[in-house]
Protein backbone atom coordinates (compact mmCIF):
# COMPACT_ATOMS: atom_id res chain seq x y z
CA UNK A 1 0.00 0.00 0.00
CA UNK A 2 1.41 3.37 -0.97
CA UNK A 3 0.89 6.42 1.14
CA UNK A 4 0.78 10.04 0.09
CA UNK A 5 3.27 12.42 1.67
CA UNK A 6 1.78 14.99 4.00
CA UNK A 7 1.17 18.28 2.19
CA UNK A 8 3.83 20.01 4.30
CA UNK A 9 6.64 17.52 3.62
CA UNK A 10 9.76 19.28 2.31
CA UNK A 11 10.40 18.54 -1.34
CA UNK A 12 6.75 17.89 -2.12
CA UNK A 13 5.94 19.36 -5.50
CA UNK A 14 2.78 21.43 -5.79
CA UNK A 15 0.28 19.79 -8.11
CA UNK A 16 -2.05 21.79 -10.35
CA UNK A 17 -5.74 20.93 -10.49
CA UNK A 18 -8.69 22.13 -12.56
CA UNK A 19 -12.14 21.74 -11.02
CA UNK A 20 -15.21 22.22 -13.19
CA UNK A 21 -18.56 23.20 -11.69
CA UNK A 22 -16.72 24.37 -8.60
CA UNK A 23 -19.78 25.59 -6.72
CA UNK A 24 -22.05 22.63 -7.40
CA UNK A 25 -22.17 18.85 -7.80
CA UNK A 26 -18.86 17.34 -6.62
CA UNK A 27 -16.96 20.63 -6.96
CA UNK A 28 -17.06 21.74 -3.30
CA UNK A 29 -15.89 18.34 -2.04
CA UNK A 30 -13.13 18.26 -4.67
CA UNK A 31 -11.94 21.68 -3.51
CA UNK A 32 -11.65 20.48 0.08
CA UNK A 33 -9.58 17.44 -0.87
CA UNK A 34 -7.33 19.36 -3.25
CA UNK A 35 -6.76 22.11 -0.68
CA UNK A 36 -5.72 19.46 1.84
CA UNK A 37 -3.20 18.15 -0.68
CA UNK A 38 -1.87 21.70 -1.11
CA UNK A 39 -2.65 21.84 -4.85
CA UNK A 40 -2.78 25.00 -6.92
CA UNK A 41 -6.47 24.98 -7.86
CA UNK A 42 -8.11 26.58 -10.88
CA UNK A 43 -11.90 26.50 -10.84
CA UNK A 44 -14.48 26.85 -13.59
CA UNK A 45 -18.12 27.50 -12.85
CA UNK A 46 -20.96 28.83 -15.01
CA UNK A 47 -21.82 31.35 -12.28
CA UNK A 48 -18.46 33.09 -12.80
CA UNK A 49 -19.93 35.01 -15.73
CA UNK A 50 -21.43 37.21 -13.02
CA UNK A 51 -18.66 39.36 -11.53
CA UNK A 52 -20.26 39.49 -8.08
CA UNK A 53 -20.63 35.70 -7.85
CA UNK A 54 -17.08 35.11 -9.09
CA UNK A 55 -15.69 37.63 -6.60
CA UNK A 56 -17.70 36.11 -3.75
CA UNK A 57 -16.43 32.62 -4.65
CA UNK A 58 -12.85 33.88 -4.82
CA UNK A 59 -13.19 35.59 -1.41
CA UNK A 60 -14.69 32.48 0.18
CA UNK A 61 -12.00 30.16 -1.22
CA UNK A 62 -8.66 31.74 -0.42
CA UNK A 63 -5.96 30.77 -2.92
CA UNK A 64 -8.35 29.24 -5.47
CA UNK A 65 -8.17 30.85 -8.90
CA UNK A 66 -11.39 31.30 -10.89
CA UNK A 67 -10.69 30.15 -14.45
CA UNK A 68 -12.26 31.18 -17.74
CA UNK A 69 -16.01 31.46 -17.43
CA UNK A 70 -18.27 31.33 -20.45
CA UNK A 71 -16.15 32.00 -23.53
CA UNK A 72 -12.60 32.04 -24.79
CA UNK A 73 -11.42 35.42 -26.02
CA UNK A 74 -9.59 34.00 -29.00
CA UNK A 75 -9.91 33.82 -32.72
CA UNK A 76 -10.25 36.36 -35.51
CA UNK A 77 -10.69 39.91 -34.36
CA UNK A 78 -9.87 39.35 -30.69
CA UNK A 79 -6.17 40.13 -30.90
CA UNK A 80 -5.43 37.50 -28.27
CA UNK A 81 -4.68 33.83 -28.08
CA UNK A 82 -5.00 33.66 -24.29
CA UNK A 83 -8.22 32.85 -22.41
CA UNK A 84 -9.93 35.72 -20.68
CA UNK A 85 -11.56 35.67 -17.25
CA UNK A 86 -14.87 36.55 -18.87
C-alpha positions in Angstrom: 0.0 0.0 0.0 1.4 3.4 -1.0 0.9 6.4 1.1 0.8 10.0 0.1 3.3 12.4 1.7 1.8 15.0 4.0 1.2 18.3 2.2 3.8 20.0 4.3 6.6 17.5 3.6 9.8 19.3 2.3 10.4 18.5 -1.3 6.8 17.9 -2.1 5.9 19.4 -5.5 2.8 21.4 -5.8 0.3 19.8 -8.1 -2.0 21.8 -10.4 -5.7 20.9 -10.5 -8.7 22.1 -12.6 -12.1 21.7 -11.0 -15.2 22.2 -13.2 -18.6 23.2 -11.7 -16.7 24.4 -8.6 -19.8 25.6 -6.7 -22.0 22.6 -7.4 -22.2 18.8 -7.8 -18.9 17.3 -6.6 -17.0 20.6 -7.0 -17.1 21.7 -3.3 -15.9 18.3 -2.0 -13.1 18.3 -4.7 -11.9 21.7 -3.5 -11.7 20.5 0.1 -9.6 17.4 -0.9 -7.3 19.4 -3.3 -6.8 22.1 -0.7 -5.7 19.5 1.8 -3.2 18.2 -0.7 -1.9 21.7 -1.1 -2.7 21.8 -4.8 -2.8 25.0 -6.9 -6.5 25.0 -7.9 -8.1 26.6 -10.9 -11.9 26.5 -10.8 -14.5 26.9 -13.6 -18.1 27.5 -12.8 -21.0 28.8 -15.0 -21.8 31.4 -12.3 -18.5 33.1 -12.8 -19.9 35.0 -15.7 -21.4 37.2 -13.0 -18.7 39.4 -11.5 -20.3 39.5 -8.1 -20.6 35.7 -7.8 -17.1 35.1 -9.1 -15.7 37.6 -6.6 -17.7 36.1 -3.8 -16.4 32.6 -4.6 -12.9 33.9 -4.8 -13.2 35.6 -1.4 -14.7 32.5 0.2 -12.0 30.2 -1.2 -8.7 31.7 -0.4 -6.0 30.8 -2.9 -8.3 29.2 -5.5 -8.2 30.9 -8.9 -11.4 31.3 -10.9 -10.7 30.2 -14.5 -12.3 31.2 -17.7 -16.0 31.5 -17.4 -18.3 31.3 -20.5 -16.2 32.0 -23.5 -12.6 32.0 -24.8 -11.4 35.4 -26.0 -9.6 34.0 -29.0 -9.9 33.8 -32.7 -10.2 36.4 -35.5 -10.7 39.9 -34.4 -9.9 39.4 -30.7 -6.2 40.1 -30.9 -5.4 37.5 -28.3 -4.7 33.8 -28.1 -5.0 33.7 -24.3 -8.2 32.8 -22.4 -9.9 35.7 -20.7 -11.6 35.7 -17.3 -14.9 36.6 -18.9 
